[in-house]
Amino acid sequence: MIKRHSDVVLEITAHDPDTIENDLNTAVDIAREHAMQDRRHGILVTQHGYTSYTVAVSRDVPYGQTHERREQPTN
């Protein structure tokens, strides 16, 4: 499931690998379209857990690039 928080942040939640891959690819495509309009920011994909991700247009990522990171669990 892709949940849109804004034009620049999409949340992905899924429980099987095929759905995760498909939803991530779709979310990255949506984010890329938005990033291409401004031509200033890249895309950041963050894994929050095994079934939870966000895809965001980020000013911390250079235009034309997609970076991935894994959020560290808090204790």
TITITI-98871 format. One line per field, with one value per residue: residue number from 1; x, y, z of N, C-alpha, C in turn; residue in one letter. Coordinates in nm, 4 decimals. Example, Ala and Ser with C-alpha at 12.3 -4.5 7.8 and 13.67 -1.06 7.14 Angstrom:
residues 2
kedo = 1	2
n.x = 1.3190	1.2850
n.y = -0.5690	-0.2250
n.z = 0.7800	0.7080
ca.x = 1.2300	1.3670
ca.y = -0.4500	-0.1060
ca.z = 0.7800	0.7140
c.x = 1.3200	1.2900
c.y = -0.3300	0.0030
c.z = 0.7800	0.7870
bavo = a	s
end
This chain:
residues 75
kedo = 1	2	3	4	5	6	7	8	9	10	11	12	13	14	15	16	17	18	19	20	21	22	23	24	25	26	27	28	29	30	31	32	33	34	35	36	37	38	39	40	41	42	43	44	45	46	47	48	49	50	51	52	53	54	55	56	57	58	59	60	61	62	63	64	65	66	67	68	69	70	71	72	73	74	75
n.x = 0.0841	0.0575	0.0852	0.0169	0.1731	0.2327	0.3181	0.5799	0.6504	0.6106	0.4618	0.5304	0.3886	0.4021	0.3769	0.4860	0.7625	0.7402	0.5314	0.6380	0.8623	0.7348	0.5676	0.7617	0.9046	0.7016	0.6488	0.8978	0.9022	0.6892	0.7926	1.0201	0.9085	0.8084	1.0482	1.1830	1.0467	1.1259	1.4020	1.6040	1.6363	1.7055	1.6136	1.5207	1.5193	1.3993	1.4330	1.2324	1.1677	1.1128	0.8822	0.8121	0.8571	0.9765	0.9543	1.1013	1.1260	1.4215	1.6179	1.8665	1.9779	2.1502	2.0292	1.8974	1.9870	1.9350	1.9197	1.9647	1.8734	1.8921	1.6977	1.8057	1.7073	1.5507	1.6327
n.y = -0.1173	0.2177	0.5206	0.8535	1.1268	1.3818	1.5812	1.5188	1.3144	0.9739	0.6890	0.3494	0.0397	-0.3001	-0.6595	-0.8679	-0.9623	-0.9138	-0.7266	-0.5179	-0.4483	-0.3708	-0.1593	0.0164	0.0802	0.2107	0.4279	0.5596	0.6358	0.8204	1.0127	1.0863	1.2145	1.4453	1.5548	1.6125	1.8299	2.0503	2.0296	2.0379	1.8716	1.5380	1.1894	1.0158	0.7048	0.5388	0.2742	0.1651	-0.0564	-0.4117	-0.4130	-0.1542	0.1555	0.4776	0.7072	0.9896	1.3204	1.4852	1.7451	1.6867	1.5116	1.5038	1.6451	1.4258	1.1949	0.8932	0.7975	0.5469	0.4460	0.2885	0.3044	0.3170	0.1075	0.2306	0.2105
n.z = 0.0000	-0.0852	0.0691	0.0462	0.1833	0.1187	-0.1683	-0.1803	-0.0044	0.0384	0.1803	0.2250	0.2888	0.3222	0.3088	0.1662	-0.0415	-0.3245	-0.3486	-0.1970	-0.3550	-0.5995	-0.5082	-0.4039	-0.6393	-0.7841	-0.6121	-0.6169	-0.8858	-0.8847	-0.7061	-0.8508	-1.0749	-0.9519	-0.8489	-1.0846	-1.1816	-1.0253	-1.0354	-0.8409	-0.6216	-0.5005	-0.4561	-0.1658	-0.0230	0.2498	0.4714	0.7258	0.8648	0.8239	0.6724	0.6176	0.4602	0.3467	0.0777	-0.0440	-0.1791	-0.1479	-0.0126	0.0731	-0.0998	-0.4016	-0.7098	-0.9516	-0.8412	-0.6479	-0.3204	-0.0709	0.2582	0.5780	0.8557	1.1856	1.4528	1.7501	2.0923
ca.x = 0.0000	0.1285	0.0086	0.0811	0.1666	0.2404	0.3743	0.7206	0.6719	0.5191	0.4871	0.5017	0.3748	0.3649	0.4256	0.5531	0.8699	0.6984	0.4539	0.7320	0.9391	0.6460	0.5257	0.8779	0.9302	0.5964	0.6699	1.0164	0.8599	0.6085	0.8847	1.1076	0.8318	0.8048	1.1847	1.2206	0.9840	1.2070	1.5416	1.6928	1.6512	1.7026	1.5165	1.5719	1.4377	1.4368	1.3703	1.2051	1.1533	1.1028	0.7612	0.7785	0.9531	0.9303	1.0228	1.0833	1.2116	1.5034	1.7214	1.9953	2.0227	2.1682	1.9349	1.9317	2.0337	1.8483	1.9972	1.8915	1.9275	1.8172	1.6847	1.8483	1.6026	1.5790	1.6164
ca.y = 0.0000	0.3452	0.6279	0.9808	1.2263	1.5099	1.5583	1.4811	1.2025	0.8613	0.5812	0.2164	-0.0686	-0.4249	-0.7744	-0.9679	-0.8987	-0.8654	-0.6032	-0.4144	-0.4050	-0.2988	-0.0322	0.1055	0.1292	0.3071	0.5481	0.6282	0.6994	0.9377	1.1116	1.1331	1.3129	1.5708	1.6087	1.6632	1.9601	2.1534	2.0091	2.0804	1.7710	1.3978	1.1029	0.9387	0.5890	0.4990	0.1537	0.1818	-0.1921	-0.5077	-0.3916	-0.0120	0.2408	0.6053	0.7596	1.1339	1.4141	1.5357	1.8450	1.6285	1.4245	1.5832	1.6231	1.3181	1.0773	0.8278	0.7386	0.4566	0.4339	0.2051	0.3698	0.2324	0.0980	0.2991	0.1215
ca.z = 0.0000	-0.0891	0.1319	0.0122	0.2900	0.0480	-0.3014	-0.1720	0.0884	0.0211	0.2763	0.1697	0.3854	0.2549	0.3834	0.0836	-0.1185	-0.4570	-0.3298	-0.1535	-0.4724	-0.6921	-0.4485	-0.3993	-0.7755	-0.8165	-0.5306	-0.6700	-1.0111	-0.8477	-0.6500	-0.9592	-1.1531	-0.8762	-0.8422	-1.2167	-1.2033	-0.9595	-1.0741	-0.7328	-0.5171	-0.5389	-0.3910	-0.0529	0.0145	0.3849	0.5256	0.8688	0.9168	0.7133	0.5932	0.6172	0.3897	0.2923	-0.0400	-0.0335	-0.2496	-0.0377	-0.0443	0.1127	-0.2088	-0.5237	-0.8198	-1.0433	-0.7682	-0.5504	-0.2121	0.0177	0.3927	0.6718	0.9844	1.2965	1.5554	1.8768	2.2094
c.x = 0.0890	0.0363	0.0840	0.0608	0.1699	0.2914	0.5159	0.7499	0.5649	0.5598	0.4441	0.4967	0.3273	0.4312	0.4888	0.6509	0.8268	0.6206	0.5441	0.8081	0.8538	0.6062	0.6419	0.9083	0.8277	0.6169	0.7907	0.9813	0.7796	0.6996	0.9749	1.0354	0.8304	0.9434	1.2271	1.1582	1.0699	1.3534	1.6406	1.7251	1.6475	1.6001	1.5858	1.4717	1.4883	1.3600	1.3569	1.1927	1.1403	0.9842	0.7252	0.8923	0.8904	1.0163	0.9949	1.1751	1.2880	1.6073	1.8596	2.0548	2.0366	2.0663	1.9869	1.9787	1.9248	1.9386	1.9058	1.9565	1.8360	1.8166	1.7238	1.7371	1.6461	1.5525	1.5532
c.y = 0.1242	0.4513	0.7580	1.0790	1.3675	1.4789	1.5030	1.3667	1.0964	0.7508	0.4488	0.1172	-0.1911	-0.5403	-0.8832	-0.8967	-0.8434	-0.7347	-0.4895	-0.3598	-0.3229	-0.1625	0.0659	0.1629	0.2339	0.4376	0.6274	0.6983	0.8267	1.0484	1.1699	1.2378	1.4478	1.6361	1.6698	1.7988	2.0723	2.1491	2.0589	1.9684	1.6307	1.3219	1.0226	0.8292	0.5430	0.3746	0.1723	0.0475	-0.2852	-0.4805	-0.2443	0.0706	0.3777	0.6392	0.9094	1.2075	1.4875	1.6357	1.7946	1.5381	1.5100	1.5455	1.5125	1.1915	1.0232	0.7613	0.6499	0.4582	0.3442	0.2774	0.2723	0.2272	0.1703	0.2030	0.1932
c.z = 0.0000	-0.0315	0.1075	0.1266	0.2328	-0.0915	-0.2942	-0.0754	0.0658	0.1180	0.2146	0.2844	0.3097	0.3284	0.2975	-0.0104	-0.2543	-0.4463	-0.2864	-0.2738	-0.5689	-0.6369	-0.4378	-0.5369	-0.8164	-0.7410	-0.5804	-0.8009	-0.9833	-0.7958	-0.7589	-1.0442	-1.0830	-0.8726	-0.9751	-1.2461	-1.1458	-1.0008	-0.9690	-0.6342	-0.5756	-0.4569	-0.2817	-0.0188	0.1512	0.4268	0.6763	0.9393	0.7980	0.6217	0.5753	0.5568	0.3668	0.1716	-0.0395	-0.1296	-0.1398	-0.0845	-0.0062	0.0052	-0.3352	-0.6322	-0.9122	-0.9745	-0.6762	-0.4475	-0.1277	0.1543	0.4752	0.8060	1.0945	1.4019	1.6841	1.9909	2.3245
bavo = m	i	k	r	h	s	d	v	v	l	e	i	t	a	h	d	p	d	t	i	e	n	d	l	n	t	a	v	d	i	a	r	e	h	a	m	q	d	r	r	h	g	i	l	v	t	q	h	g	y	t	s	y	t	v	a	v	s	r	d	v	p	y	g	q	t	h	e	r	r	e	q	p	t	n
end
